[in-house]
Amino acid sequence: MREFKDYDNDPSRELKKAPDLLEAALSFIGINLMWVFFAIWVLYGMVPVLLLALFINHMITRLEIKLGKRPA
């Protein structure tokens, strides 16, 4: 009869840690925001871009307050 090796108890097979993708995600968001802002600027002008930037900044501040990172 054939014997199967138990890989669950094999010390040579370590569990690898998942890579930290925060920096890549933030870079991706930044690049996408740049082209979205540029497209809005070309289509509608600078004022809507500034209003969208202020809105995004306001929402980030609200999120910081809600998560307790910044006092209200």
mmCIF file of the N, C-alpha and C atoms, coordinates in Angstrom:
data_MODEL
# 
_entry.id   MODEL 
# 
loop_
_atom_site.group_PDB 
_atom_site.id 
_atom_site.type_symbol 
_atom_site.label_atom_id 
_atom_site.label_alt_id 
_atom_site.label_comp_id 
_atom_site.label_asym_id 
_atom_site.label_entity_id 
_atom_site.label_seq_id 
_atom_site.pdbx_PDB_ins_code 
_atom_site.Cartn_x 
_atom_site.Cartn_y 
_atom_site.Cartn_z 
_atom_site.occupancy 
_atom_site.B_iso_or_equiv 
_atom_site.pdbx_formal_charge 
_atom_site.auth_seq_id 
_atom_site.auth_comp_id 
_atom_site.auth_asym_id 
_atom_site.auth_atom_id 
_atom_site.pdbx_PDB_model_num 
ATOM 1   N N  . MET A 1 1  ? 0.844   -1.186 0.000   1.00 0.00 ? 1  MET A N  1 
ATOM 2   C CA . MET A 1 1  ? 0.000   0.000  0.000   1.00 0.00 ? 1  MET A CA 1 
ATOM 3   C C  . MET A 1 1  ? 0.889   1.249  0.000   1.00 0.00 ? 1  MET A C  1 
ATOM 4   N N  . ARG A 1 2  ? 0.440   2.282  -0.687  1.00 0.00 ? 2  ARG A N  1 
ATOM 5   C CA . ARG A 1 2  ? 1.197   3.508  -0.815  1.00 0.00 ? 2  ARG A CA 1 
ATOM 6   C C  . ARG A 1 2  ? 1.003   4.394  0.404   1.00 0.00 ? 2  ARG A C  1 
ATOM 7   N N  . GLU A 1 3  ? 2.090   5.005  0.862   1.00 0.00 ? 3  GLU A N  1 
ATOM 8   C CA . GLU A 1 3  ? 2.026   5.866  2.045   1.00 0.00 ? 3  GLU A CA 1 
ATOM 9   C C  . GLU A 1 3  ? 2.099   7.326  1.593   1.00 0.00 ? 3  GLU A C  1 
ATOM 10  N N  . PHE A 1 4  ? 1.218   8.153  2.128   1.00 0.00 ? 4  PHE A N  1 
ATOM 11  C CA . PHE A 1 4  ? 1.186   9.564  1.766   1.00 0.00 ? 4  PHE A CA 1 
ATOM 12  C C  . PHE A 1 4  ? 1.883   10.384 2.841   1.00 0.00 ? 4  PHE A C  1 
ATOM 13  N N  . LYS A 1 5  ? 2.649   11.375 2.389   1.00 0.00 ? 5  LYS A N  1 
ATOM 14  C CA . LYS A 1 5  ? 3.352   12.241 3.322   1.00 0.00 ? 5  LYS A CA 1 
ATOM 15  C C  . LYS A 1 5  ? 2.391   13.308 3.844   1.00 0.00 ? 5  LYS A C  1 
ATOM 16  N N  . ASP A 1 6  ? 2.508   13.581 5.119   1.00 0.00 ? 6  ASP A N  1 
ATOM 17  C CA . ASP A 1 6  ? 1.675   14.598 5.750   1.00 0.00 ? 6  ASP A CA 1 
ATOM 18  C C  . ASP A 1 6  ? 2.374   15.952 5.604   1.00 0.00 ? 6  ASP A C  1 
ATOM 19  N N  . TYR A 1 7  ? 1.898   16.782 4.680   1.00 0.00 ? 7  TYR A N  1 
ATOM 20  C CA . TYR A 1 7  ? 2.535   18.073 4.443   1.00 0.00 ? 7  TYR A CA 1 
ATOM 21  C C  . TYR A 1 7  ? 2.132   19.121 5.474   1.00 0.00 ? 7  TYR A C  1 
ATOM 22  N N  . ASP A 1 8  ? 1.101   18.858 6.249   1.00 0.00 ? 8  ASP A N  1 
ATOM 23  C CA . ASP A 1 8  ? 0.675   19.832 7.248   1.00 0.00 ? 8  ASP A CA 1 
ATOM 24  C C  . ASP A 1 8  ? 1.703   19.989 8.355   1.00 0.00 ? 8  ASP A C  1 
ATOM 25  N N  . ASN A 1 9  ? 2.451   18.958 8.650   1.00 0.00 ? 9  ASN A N  1 
ATOM 26  C CA . ASN A 1 9  ? 3.438   19.013 9.724   1.00 0.00 ? 9  ASN A CA 1 
ATOM 27  C C  . ASN A 1 9  ? 4.865   19.159 9.201   1.00 0.00 ? 9  ASN A C  1 
ATOM 28  N N  . ASP A 1 10 ? 5.019   19.505 7.955   1.00 0.00 ? 10 ASP A N  1 
ATOM 29  C CA . ASP A 1 10 ? 6.344   19.632 7.351   1.00 0.00 ? 10 ASP A CA 1 
ATOM 30  C C  . ASP A 1 10 ? 6.943   20.988 7.743   1.00 0.00 ? 10 ASP A C  1 
ATOM 31  N N  . PRO A 1 11 ? 8.048   21.008 8.543   1.00 0.00 ? 11 PRO A N  1 
ATOM 32  C CA . PRO A 1 11 ? 8.624   22.290 8.968   1.00 0.00 ? 11 PRO A CA 1 
ATOM 33  C C  . PRO A 1 11 ? 9.308   23.047 7.836   1.00 0.00 ? 11 PRO A C  1 
ATOM 34  N N  . SER A 1 12 ? 9.673   22.354 6.750   1.00 0.00 ? 12 SER A N  1 
ATOM 35  C CA . SER A 1 12 ? 10.350  23.043 5.653   1.00 0.00 ? 12 SER A CA 1 
ATOM 36  C C  . SER A 1 12 ? 9.375   23.883 4.830   1.00 0.00 ? 12 SER A C  1 
ATOM 37  N N  . ARG A 1 13 ? 8.113   23.641 5.003   1.00 0.00 ? 13 ARG A N  1 
ATOM 38  C CA . ARG A 1 13 ? 7.098   24.381 4.244   1.00 0.00 ? 13 ARG A CA 1 
ATOM 39  C C  . ARG A 1 13 ? 6.499   25.456 5.146   1.00 0.00 ? 13 ARG A C  1 
ATOM 40  N N  . GLU A 1 14 ? 7.086   26.651 5.096   1.00 0.00 ? 14 GLU A N  1 
ATOM 41  C CA . GLU A 1 14 ? 6.624   27.751 5.937   1.00 0.00 ? 14 GLU A CA 1 
ATOM 42  C C  . GLU A 1 14 ? 5.477   28.482 5.249   1.00 0.00 ? 14 GLU A C  1 
ATOM 43  N N  . LEU A 1 15 ? 4.602   29.011 6.082   1.00 0.00 ? 15 LEU A N  1 
ATOM 44  C CA . LEU A 1 15 ? 3.544   29.852 5.527   1.00 0.00 ? 15 LEU A CA 1 
ATOM 45  C C  . LEU A 1 15 ? 4.135   31.210 5.205   1.00 0.00 ? 15 LEU A C  1 
ATOM 46  N N  . LYS A 1 16 ? 3.908   31.650 3.994   1.00 0.00 ? 16 LYS A N  1 
ATOM 47  C CA . LYS A 1 16 ? 4.454   32.940 3.588   1.00 0.00 ? 16 LYS A CA 1 
ATOM 48  C C  . LYS A 1 16 ? 3.471   34.042 3.939   1.00 0.00 ? 16 LYS A C  1 
ATOM 49  N N  . LYS A 1 17 ? 4.029   35.160 4.348   1.00 0.00 ? 17 LYS A N  1 
ATOM 50  C CA . LYS A 1 17 ? 3.227   36.317 4.709   1.00 0.00 ? 17 LYS A CA 1 
ATOM 51  C C  . LYS A 1 17 ? 2.737   37.023 3.447   1.00 0.00 ? 17 LYS A C  1 
ATOM 52  N N  . ALA A 1 18 ? 1.522   37.490 3.472   1.00 0.00 ? 18 ALA A N  1 
ATOM 53  C CA . ALA A 1 18 ? 0.968   38.214 2.326   1.00 0.00 ? 18 ALA A CA 1 
ATOM 54  C C  . ALA A 1 18 ? 1.701   39.552 2.165   1.00 0.00 ? 18 ALA A C  1 
ATOM 55  N N  . PRO A 1 19 ? 1.942   39.985 0.940   1.00 0.00 ? 19 PRO A N  1 
ATOM 56  C CA . PRO A 1 19 ? 2.648   41.255 0.738   1.00 0.00 ? 19 PRO A CA 1 
ATOM 57  C C  . PRO A 1 19 ? 1.771   42.438 1.146   1.00 0.00 ? 19 PRO A C  1 
ATOM 58  N N  . ASP A 1 20 ? 2.430   43.493 1.600   1.00 0.00 ? 20 ASP A N  1 
ATOM 59  C CA . ASP A 1 20 ? 1.720   44.709 1.972   1.00 0.00 ? 20 ASP A CA 1 
ATOM 60  C C  . ASP A 1 20 ? 1.471   45.526 0.713   1.00 0.00 ? 20 ASP A C  1 
ATOM 61  N N  . LEU A 1 21 ? 0.216   45.653 0.336   1.00 0.00 ? 21 LEU A N  1 
ATOM 62  C CA . LEU A 1 21 ? -0.143  46.324 -0.914  1.00 0.00 ? 21 LEU A CA 1 
ATOM 63  C C  . LEU A 1 21 ? -0.644  47.749 -0.708  1.00 0.00 ? 21 LEU A C  1 
ATOM 64  N N  . LEU A 1 22 ? -0.471  48.295 0.497   1.00 0.00 ? 22 LEU A N  1 
ATOM 65  C CA . LEU A 1 22 ? -0.970  49.639 0.773   1.00 0.00 ? 22 LEU A CA 1 
ATOM 66  C C  . LEU A 1 22 ? -0.309  50.678 -0.123  1.00 0.00 ? 22 LEU A C  1 
ATOM 67  N N  . GLU A 1 23 ? 1.013   50.612 -0.251  1.00 0.00 ? 23 GLU A N  1 
ATOM 68  C CA . GLU A 1 23 ? 1.720   51.592 -1.072  1.00 0.00 ? 23 GLU A CA 1 
ATOM 69  C C  . GLU A 1 23 ? 1.289   51.504 -2.534  1.00 0.00 ? 23 GLU A C  1 
ATOM 70  N N  . ALA A 1 24 ? 1.122   50.300 -3.039  1.00 0.00 ? 24 ALA A N  1 
ATOM 71  C CA . ALA A 1 24 ? 0.680   50.132 -4.420  1.00 0.00 ? 24 ALA A CA 1 
ATOM 72  C C  . ALA A 1 24 ? -0.746  50.658 -4.607  1.00 0.00 ? 24 ALA A C  1 
ATOM 73  N N  . ALA A 1 25 ? -1.621  50.400 -3.635  1.00 0.00 ? 25 ALA A N  1 
ATOM 74  C CA . ALA A 1 25 ? -3.007  50.866 -3.734  1.00 0.00 ? 25 ALA A CA 1 
ATOM 75  C C  . ALA A 1 25 ? -3.073  52.388 -3.691  1.00 0.00 ? 25 ALA A C  1 
ATOM 76  N N  . LEU A 1 26 ? -2.287  53.013 -2.807  1.00 0.00 ? 26 LEU A N  1 
ATOM 77  C CA . LEU A 1 26 ? -2.293  54.477 -2.728  1.00 0.00 ? 26 LEU A CA 1 
ATOM 78  C C  . LEU A 1 26 ? -1.731  55.100 -4.002  1.00 0.00 ? 26 LEU A C  1 
ATOM 79  N N  . SER A 1 27 ? -0.714  54.493 -4.580  1.00 0.00 ? 27 SER A N  1 
ATOM 80  C CA . SER A 1 27 ? -0.173  54.986 -5.854  1.00 0.00 ? 27 SER A CA 1 
ATOM 81  C C  . SER A 1 27 ? -1.218  54.872 -6.961  1.00 0.00 ? 27 SER A C  1 
ATOM 82  N N  . PHE A 1 28 ? -1.909  53.755 -6.987  1.00 0.00 ? 28 PHE A N  1 
ATOM 83  C CA . PHE A 1 28 ? -2.956  53.532 -7.995  1.00 0.00 ? 28 PHE A CA 1 
ATOM 84  C C  . PHE A 1 28 ? -4.071  54.572 -7.849  1.00 0.00 ? 28 PHE A C  1 
ATOM 85  N N  . ILE A 1 29 ? -4.490  54.845 -6.623  1.00 0.00 ? 29 ILE A N  1 
ATOM 86  C CA . ILE A 1 29 ? -5.530  55.849 -6.387  1.00 0.00 ? 29 ILE A CA 1 
ATOM 87  C C  . ILE A 1 29 ? -5.046  57.233 -6.814  1.00 0.00 ? 29 ILE A C  1 
ATOM 88  N N  . GLY A 1 30 ? -3.792  57.560 -6.490  1.00 0.00 ? 30 GLY A N  1 
ATOM 89  C CA . GLY A 1 30 ? -3.240  58.863 -6.874  1.00 0.00 ? 30 GLY A CA 1 
ATOM 90  C C  . GLY A 1 30 ? -3.184  59.054 -8.375  1.00 0.00 ? 30 GLY A C  1 
ATOM 91  N N  . ILE A 1 31 ? -2.746  58.032 -9.090  1.00 0.00 ? 31 ILE A N  1 
ATOM 92  C CA . ILE A 1 31 ? -2.669  58.126 -10.553 1.00 0.00 ? 31 ILE A CA 1 
ATOM 93  C C  . ILE A 1 31 ? -4.069  58.252 -11.148 1.00 0.00 ? 31 ILE A C  1 
ATOM 94  N N  . ASN A 1 32 ? -5.016  57.492 -10.636 1.00 0.00 ? 32 ASN A N  1 
ATOM 95  C CA . ASN A 1 32 ? -6.386  57.596 -11.147 1.00 0.00 ? 32 ASN A CA 1 
ATOM 96  C C  . ASN A 1 32 ? -7.003  58.950 -10.839 1.00 0.00 ? 32 ASN A C  1 
ATOM 97  N N  . LEU A 1 33 ? -6.741  59.499 -9.658  1.00 0.00 ? 33 LEU A N  1 
ATOM 98  C CA . LEU A 1 33 ? -7.256  60.836 -9.337  1.00 0.00 ? 33 LEU A CA 1 
ATOM 99  C C  . LEU A 1 33 ? -6.687  61.879 -10.285 1.00 0.00 ? 33 LEU A C  1 
ATOM 100 N N  . MET A 1 34 ? -5.420  61.744 -10.652 1.00 0.00 ? 34 MET A N  1 
ATOM 101 C CA . MET A 1 34 ? -4.816  62.726 -11.552 1.00 0.00 ? 34 MET A CA 1 
ATOM 102 C C  . MET A 1 34 ? -5.515  62.735 -12.910 1.00 0.00 ? 34 MET A C  1 
ATOM 103 N N  . TRP A 1 35 ? -5.764  61.551 -13.490 1.00 0.00 ? 35 TRP A N  1 
ATOM 104 C CA . TRP A 1 35 ? -6.389  61.574 -14.810 1.00 0.00 ? 35 TRP A CA 1 
ATOM 105 C C  . TRP A 1 35 ? -7.856  61.962 -14.727 1.00 0.00 ? 35 TRP A C  1 
ATOM 106 N N  . VAL A 1 36 ? -8.543  61.623 -13.619 1.00 0.00 ? 36 VAL A N  1 
ATOM 107 C CA . VAL A 1 36 ? -9.934  62.038 -13.459 1.00 0.00 ? 36 VAL A CA 1 
ATOM 108 C C  . VAL A 1 36 ? -10.010 63.559 -13.320 1.00 0.00 ? 36 VAL A C  1 
ATOM 109 N N  . PHE A 1 37 ? -9.119  64.135 -12.496 1.00 0.00 ? 37 PHE A N  1 
ATOM 110 C CA . PHE A 1 37 ? -9.078  65.597 -12.349 1.00 0.00 ? 37 PHE A CA 1 
ATOM 111 C C  . PHE A 1 37 ? -8.761  66.260 -13.689 1.00 0.00 ? 37 PHE A C  1 
ATOM 112 N N  . PHE A 1 38 ? -7.830  65.697 -14.433 1.00 0.00 ? 38 PHE A N  1 
ATOM 113 C CA . PHE A 1 38 ? -7.482  66.279 -15.732 1.00 0.00 ? 38 PHE A CA 1 
ATOM 114 C C  . PHE A 1 38 ? -8.660  66.218 -16.700 1.00 0.00 ? 38 PHE A C  1 
ATOM 115 N N  . ALA A 1 39 ? -9.366  65.081 -16.719 1.00 0.00 ? 39 ALA A N  1 
ATOM 116 C CA . ALA A 1 39 ? -10.512 64.942 -17.625 1.00 0.00 ? 39 ALA A CA 1 
ATOM 117 C C  . ALA A 1 39 ? -11.624 65.930 -17.254 1.00 0.00 ? 39 ALA A C  1 
ATOM 118 N N  . ILE A 1 40 ? -11.887 66.083 -15.951 1.00 0.00 ? 40 ILE A N  1 
ATOM 119 C CA . ILE A 1 40 ? -12.910 67.046 -15.511 1.00 0.00 ? 40 ILE A CA 1 
ATOM 120 C C  . ILE A 1 40 ? -12.469 68.464 -15.851 1.00 0.00 ? 40 ILE A C  1 
ATOM 121 N N  . TRP A 1 41 ? -11.168 68.745 -15.691 1.00 0.00 ? 41 TRP A N  1 
ATOM 122 C CA . TRP A 1 41 ? -10.641 70.070 -16.000 1.00 0.00 ? 41 TRP A CA 1 
ATOM 123 C C  . TRP A 1 41 ? -10.818 70.385 -17.491 1.00 0.00 ? 41 TRP A C  1 
ATOM 124 N N  . VAL A 1 42 ? -10.540 69.417 -18.351 1.00 0.00 ? 42 VAL A N  1 
ATOM 125 C CA . VAL A 1 42 ? -10.678 69.630 -19.797 1.00 0.00 ? 42 VAL A CA 1 
ATOM 126 C C  . VAL A 1 42 ? -12.148 69.827 -20.172 1.00 0.00 ? 42 VAL A C  1 
ATOM 127 N N  . LEU A 1 43 ? -13.049 69.031 -19.566 1.00 0.00 ? 43 LEU A N  1 
ATOM 128 C CA . LEU A 1 43 ? -14.459 69.097 -19.940 1.00 0.00 ? 43 LEU A CA 1 
ATOM 129 C C  . LEU A 1 43 ? -15.194 70.288 -19.327 1.00 0.00 ? 43 LEU A C  1 
ATOM 130 N N  . TYR A 1 44 ? -14.906 70.601 -18.056 1.00 0.00 ? 44 TYR A N  1 
ATOM 131 C CA . TYR A 1 44 ? -15.731 71.593 -17.350 1.00 0.00 ? 44 TYR A CA 1 
ATOM 132 C C  . TYR A 1 44 ? -14.968 72.782 -16.787 1.00 0.00 ? 44 TYR A C  1 
ATOM 133 N N  . GLY A 1 45 ? -13.647 72.742 -16.745 1.00 0.00 ? 45 GLY A N  1 
ATOM 134 C CA . GLY A 1 45 ? -12.868 73.847 -16.221 1.00 0.00 ? 45 GLY A CA 1 
ATOM 135 C C  . GLY A 1 45 ? -12.303 73.541 -14.838 1.00 0.00 ? 45 GLY A C  1 
ATOM 136 N N  . MET A 1 46 ? -11.650 74.543 -14.270 1.00 0.00 ? 46 MET A N  1 
ATOM 137 C CA . MET A 1 46 ? -10.918 74.349 -13.015 1.00 0.00 ? 46 MET A CA 1 
ATOM 138 C C  . MET A 1 46 ? -11.821 74.361 -11.785 1.00 0.00 ? 46 MET A C  1 
ATOM 139 N N  . VAL A 1 47 ? -12.919 75.083 -11.811 1.00 0.00 ? 47 VAL A N  1 
ATOM 140 C CA . VAL A 1 47 ? -13.779 75.207 -10.629 1.00 0.00 ? 47 VAL A CA 1 
ATOM 141 C C  . VAL A 1 47 ? -14.354 73.855 -10.179 1.00 0.00 ? 47 VAL A C  1 
ATOM 142 N N  . PRO A 1 48 ? -14.903 73.020 -11.055 1.00 0.00 ? 48 PRO A N  1 
ATOM 143 C CA . PRO A 1 48 ? -15.380 71.717 -10.600 1.00 0.00 ? 48 PRO A CA 1 
ATOM 144 C C  . PRO A 1 48 ? -14.270 70.823 -10.040 1.00 0.00 ? 48 PRO A C  1 
ATOM 145 N N  . VAL A 1 49 ? -13.067 70.950 -10.580 1.00 0.00 ? 49 VAL A N  1 
ATOM 146 C CA . VAL A 1 49 ? -11.934 70.172 -10.057 1.00 0.00 ? 49 VAL A CA 1 
ATOM 147 C C  . VAL A 1 49 ? -11.636 70.599 -8.629  1.00 0.00 ? 49 VAL A C  1 
ATOM 148 N N  . LEU A 1 50 ? -11.615 71.900 -8.391  1.00 0.00 ? 50 LEU A N  1 
ATOM 149 C CA . LEU A 1 50 ? -11.360 72.397 -7.035  1.00 0.00 ? 50 LEU A CA 1 
ATOM 150 C C  . LEU A 1 50 ? -12.474 71.988 -6.074  1.00 0.00 ? 50 LEU A C  1 
ATOM 151 N N  . LEU A 1 51 ? -13.718 72.043 -6.537  1.00 0.00 ? 51 LEU A N  1 
ATOM 152 C CA . LEU A 1 51 ? -14.825 71.623 -5.677  1.00 0.00 ? 51 LEU A CA 1 
ATOM 153 C C  . LEU A 1 51 ? -14.748 70.130 -5.358  1.00 0.00 ? 51 LEU A C  1 
ATOM 154 N N  . LEU A 1 52 ? -14.404 69.315 -6.341  1.00 0.00 ? 52 LEU A N  1 
ATOM 155 C CA . LEU A 1 52 ? -14.244 67.877 -6.099  1.00 0.00 ? 52 LEU A CA 1 
ATOM 156 C C  . LEU A 1 52 ? -13.086 67.616 -5.140  1.00 0.00 ? 52 LEU A C  1 
ATOM 157 N N  . ALA A 1 53 ? -11.990 68.337 -5.293  1.00 0.00 ? 53 ALA A N  1 
ATOM 158 C CA . ALA A 1 53 ? -10.851 68.180 -4.387  1.00 0.00 ? 53 ALA A CA 1 
ATOM 159 C C  . ALA A 1 53 ? -11.234 68.567 -2.958  1.00 0.00 ? 53 ALA A C  1 
ATOM 160 N N  . LEU A 1 54 ? -11.988 69.654 -2.801  1.00 0.00 ? 54 LEU A N  1 
ATOM 161 C CA . LEU A 1 54 ? -12.445 70.058 -1.469  1.00 0.00 ? 54 LEU A CA 1 
ATOM 162 C C  . LEU A 1 54 ? -13.392 69.024 -0.865  1.00 0.00 ? 54 LEU A C  1 
ATOM 163 N N  . PHE A 1 55 ? -14.263 68.468 -1.686  1.00 0.00 ? 55 PHE A N  1 
ATOM 164 C CA . PHE A 1 55 ? -15.186 67.437 -1.206  1.00 0.00 ? 55 PHE A CA 1 
ATOM 165 C C  . PHE A 1 55 ? -14.425 66.184 -0.753  1.00 0.00 ? 55 PHE A C  1 
ATOM 166 N N  . ILE A 1 56 ? -13.450 65.756 -1.545  1.00 0.00 ? 56 ILE A N  1 
ATOM 167 C CA . ILE A 1 56 ? -12.655 64.578 -1.172  1.00 0.00 ? 56 ILE A CA 1 
ATOM 168 C C  . ILE A 1 56 ? -11.886 64.848 0.112   1.00 0.00 ? 56 ILE A C  1 
ATOM 169 N N  . ASN A 1 57 ? -11.317 66.037 0.237   1.00 0.00 ? 57 ASN A N  1 
ATOM 170 C CA . ASN A 1 57 ? -10.596 66.402 1.454   1.00 0.00 ? 57 ASN A CA 1 
ATOM 171 C C  . ASN A 1 57 ? -11.529 66.395 2.664   1.00 0.00 ? 57 ASN A C  1 
ATOM 172 N N  . HIS A 1 58 ? -12.725 66.911 2.498   1.00 0.00 ? 58 HIS A N  1 
ATOM 173 C CA . HIS A 1 58 ? -13.708 66.929 3.587   1.00 0.00 ? 58 HIS A CA 1 
ATOM 174 C C  . HIS A 1 58 ? -14.084 65.513 4.008   1.00 0.00 ? 58 HIS A C  1 
ATOM 175 N N  . MET A 1 59 ? -14.287 64.623 3.038   1.00 0.00 ? 59 MET A N  1 
ATOM 176 C CA . MET A 1 59 ? -14.658 63.242 3.356   1.00 0.00 ? 59 MET A CA 1 
ATOM 177 C C  . MET A 1 59 ? -13.511 62.506 4.053   1.00 0.00 ? 59 MET A C  1 
ATOM 178 N N  . ILE A 1 60 ? -12.276 62.771 3.668   1.00 0.00 ? 60 ILE A N  1 
ATOM 179 C CA . ILE A 1 60 ? -11.130 62.157 4.341   1.00 0.00 ? 60 ILE A CA 1 
ATOM 180 C C  . ILE A 1 60 ? -11.044 62.651 5.776   1.00 0.00 ? 60 ILE A C  1 
ATOM 181 N N  . THR A 1 61 ? -11.296 63.937 6.003   1.00 0.00 ? 61 THR A N  1 
ATOM 182 C CA . THR A 1 61 ? -11.281 64.482 7.360   1.00 0.00 ? 61 THR A CA 1 
ATOM 183 C C  . THR A 1 61 ? -12.388 63.865 8.209   1.00 0.00 ? 61 THR A C  1 
ATOM 184 N N  . ARG A 1 62 ? -13.586 63.723 7.638   1.00 0.00 ? 62 ARG A N  1 
ATOM 185 C CA . ARG A 1 62 ? -14.677 63.067 8.378   1.00 0.00 ? 62 ARG A CA 1 
ATOM 186 C C  . ARG A 1 62 ? -14.332 61.632 8.730   1.00 0.00 ? 62 ARG A C  1 
ATOM 187 N N  . LEU A 1 63 ? -13.675 60.934 7.819   1.00 0.00 ? 63 LEU A N  1 
ATOM 188 C CA . LEU A 1 63 ? -13.270 59.547 8.073   1.00 0.00 ? 63 LEU A CA 1 
ATOM 189 C C  . LEU A 1 63 ? -12.232 59.488 9.185   1.00 0.00 ? 63 LEU A C  1 
ATOM 190 N N  . GLU A 1 64 ? -11.280 60.434 9.197   1.00 0.00 ? 64 GLU A N  1 
ATOM 191 C CA . GLU A 1 64 ? -10.292 60.469 10.279  1.00 0.00 ? 64 GLU A CA 1 
ATOM 192 C C  . GLU A 1 64 ? -10.943 60.705 11.623  1.00 0.00 ? 64 GLU A C  1 
ATOM 193 N N  . ILE A 1 65 ? -11.916 61.609 11.676  1.00 0.00 ? 65 ILE A N  1 
ATOM 194 C CA . ILE A 1 65 ? -12.620 61.891 12.934  1.00 0.00 ? 65 ILE A CA 1 
ATOM 195 C C  . ILE A 1 65 ? -13.394 60.663 13.387  1.00 0.00 ? 65 ILE A C  1 
ATOM 196 N N  . LYS A 1 66 ? -14.071 60.011 12.452  1.00 0.00 ? 66 LYS A N  1 
ATOM 197 C CA . LYS A 1 66 ? -14.866 58.833 12.802  1.00 0.00 ? 66 LYS A CA 1 
ATOM 198 C C  . LYS A 1 66 ? -13.997 57.684 13.303  1.00 0.00 ? 66 LYS A C  1 
ATOM 199 N N  . LEU A 1 67 ? -12.808 57.528 12.716  1.00 0.00 ? 67 LEU A N  1 
ATOM 200 C CA . LEU A 1 67 ? -11.910 56.459 13.136  1.00 0.00 ? 67 LEU A CA 1 
ATOM 201 C C  . LEU A 1 67 ? -11.090 56.823 14.375  1.00 0.00 ? 67 LEU A C  1 
ATOM 202 N N  . GLY A 1 68 ? -11.231 58.061 14.857  1.00 0.00 ? 68 GLY A N  1 
ATOM 203 C CA . GLY A 1 68 ? -10.556 58.478 16.067  1.00 0.00 ? 68 GLY A CA 1 
ATOM 204 C C  . GLY A 1 68 ? -9.112  58.889 15.873  1.00 0.00 ? 68 GLY A C  1 
ATOM 205 N N  . LYS A 1 69 ? -8.707  59.162 14.649  1.00 0.00 ? 69 LYS A N  1 
ATOM 206 C CA . LYS A 1 69 ? -7.328  59.573 14.386  1.00 0.00 ? 69 LYS A CA 1 
ATOM 207 C C  . LYS A 1 69 ? -7.118  61.060 14.648  1.00 0.00 ? 69 LYS A C  1 
ATOM 208 N N  . ARG A 1 70 ? -8.213  61.831 14.622  1.00 0.00 ? 70 ARG A N  1 
ATOM 209 C CA . ARG A 1 70 ? -8.108  63.274 14.781  1.00 0.00 ? 70 ARG A CA 1 
ATOM 210 C C  . ARG A 1 70 ? -9.233  63.732 15.702  1.00 0.00 ? 70 ARG A C  1 
ATOM 211 N N  . PRO A 1 71 ? -8.941  64.657 16.620  1.00 0.00 ? 71 PRO A N  1 
ATOM 212 C CA . PRO A 1 71 ? -10.043 65.153 17.473  1.00 0.00 ? 71 PRO A CA 1 
ATOM 213 C C  . PRO A 1 71 ? -11.009 66.011 16.671  1.00 0.00 ? 71 PRO A C  1 
ATOM 214 N N  . ALA A 1 72 ? -12.260 66.007 17.088  1.00 0.00 ? 72 ALA A N  1 
ATOM 215 C CA . ALA A 1 72 ? -13.309 66.732 16.369  1.00 0.00 ? 72 ALA A CA 1 
ATOM 216 C C  . ALA A 1 72 ? -13.218 68.220 16.538  1.00 0.00 ? 72 ALA A C  1 
# 
